[in-house]
Amino acid sequence: MSKLTNAQKKEWAKTLYIQGGLTQKDIADKVDVSRVTMNKWVNDTDENWDKLKKSLLITRESQLSRLYMQLDELNTSIMSRDQGARFANSKEADTINKLTTAIRKMEIEASIADIVEVCKRFLNWLRPLSPDKAKEVAALFDDFIKDSLKR
């Protein structure tokens, strides 16, 4: 397997950090960066990984619900206009497009965070049944995640 770029390592580290469960040291070791680099990434005020971590408390379902409510409110506003004027202006049409794109993406695409979460759940299930197999599968999951980051 080819080496990950620094940007790919950073994305993987961010995902692991946001998902929780690992120390910064463990994450640095896993993605093969120094602890100093990991600390700089975590404390980068432009990215604010801690804020992102807290935002995961908002579930995918609640985020989708909010997007649907925004889309419904916009459509209701458009439909409340007089007959013959019930169409979106360019700004509204752009907003509708952005909302529907975000909804579609959330409904069908798996993010790296989703992949990591499924991997963690599976390993937590497998570990008590077969610790040796869990170690083997964990290494395969790491390779899969690295490969997914490259796409």
N, C-alpha and C positions, 0 to 999 in steps of 0.2 A: 504494500500500500504506500502511495506517495505521501510525503510529509504535508501537514497542514500549514497554510499560511498563518501569519500572525493574526490577521483579521478573522480567520476561521477559528483559531484557538480562542480568541477573545469572545466570539459568538458562543462557542461551546461553554466556555467558562461562565459567561453571563447566564446561560440557560441553567447550568448546574447550580449557580449561586441563587438564582431566583427560585428554583424549585426547592431549595433548602435541603437540609439533611447532611451536607458536607461542610467541613471547615474550609476556610480560604486556603490553608496549607494543603488539604486533601485535593482541592480543586486544582491548585497550582501543580501539584504532582501529576494529577490525572491528565491535564492538558499540556504538560511539559513546558511550563514557564516558571520563572523565579517567583518567590513569594513577594518580592518587591513589586514586580510587574503586576501580579494579581491584586495587590493592595492598591496600586495606582488605578487599575481598572475599576475596582469597586468604589473608590473614592472620587472618581472623575465626576465633577459636578455637572458636566454637560449631559451625561447619561443617567446618573442617579439610579444605580442598581437597587438601592434600598427602596426607593419609591416604586420601582417596577415590581419588586418582590411583594410589597404591600398591595399593589393593584391586582395581584393574582387572587386576592380574596374575593374579587368580583368574578363570579363564574362566567364561563362562556355563555351559558343560558341567559344569565341576566344581561350580559352585554348584547346578545342577540335581541332580547326583549326590548331593550332601550332603542336599538337601531330600528326595529319594527315600529315602535311607538313614534319615533321621529318621522319615519316615512309616512305613517298613517296620519300624523298631525299635518304634515305638509300637503298630502293629498286631500285631506278634509278642508284645509284652507283654500286650496285651488277649487274644489267642488262647491264651495260656498259662494263663489262669485256668480254674477248674473249669467244667465244662459248666453252662450256665444263668447264668453270671456273665460270659460273654464279650461284654460290650458296653462301650462307652466311657462313662465318667462325663462330666459336663458340661464339666469342664476338658479332658479328653482330646478330647472331640468338638470343642471350640472350637479346640484345637491342630490337629486333623486338618483342620478347615475352613480354618484359616489356612495350613497347609502346602499343601493342594491349590490354594488360591487363588493362592499365590505361584508354585507350579509352573505353573499354567495361564497366569498372566501372563507368566512368563519364556519359556514355550514359544510363545506366539502374538503377544505385543505387541512392537512395535519401540519402543525408547526413543529419546529424542533422541540419546543417545550412539551407539546403533546406526545411526541415520540419518546422523550425522556421519561415522562410521567408513566406511560404504558410500560416501558422497560422496567422502571422501578417497581411498579405494581407486580409485574410478572416475576421479577427476581425475589420480591418479598414473599410471594406465594411459593416459589420453587425452593428457596433456601431451606425451609424446615424439612422438605421432602427429600432433597438431594443436594447437600452443600457442595459437593464436588461438581455436580452438573451446573449448579448456579454459578460457580466461578467460571466455568467454561462458557456458559451463555453470556455472562457479564462481559467477558472479553469480546465475544461476537457482537454484543450490543454496542460496545464502545466503537468497534470498527464500523458498524452500521451507521452510528450517529456521525462519526467523522466523514463517512462517505456522503451522508445526507447534507452535511454542511457545505460540501463542495458543489452542490447542485444549485 
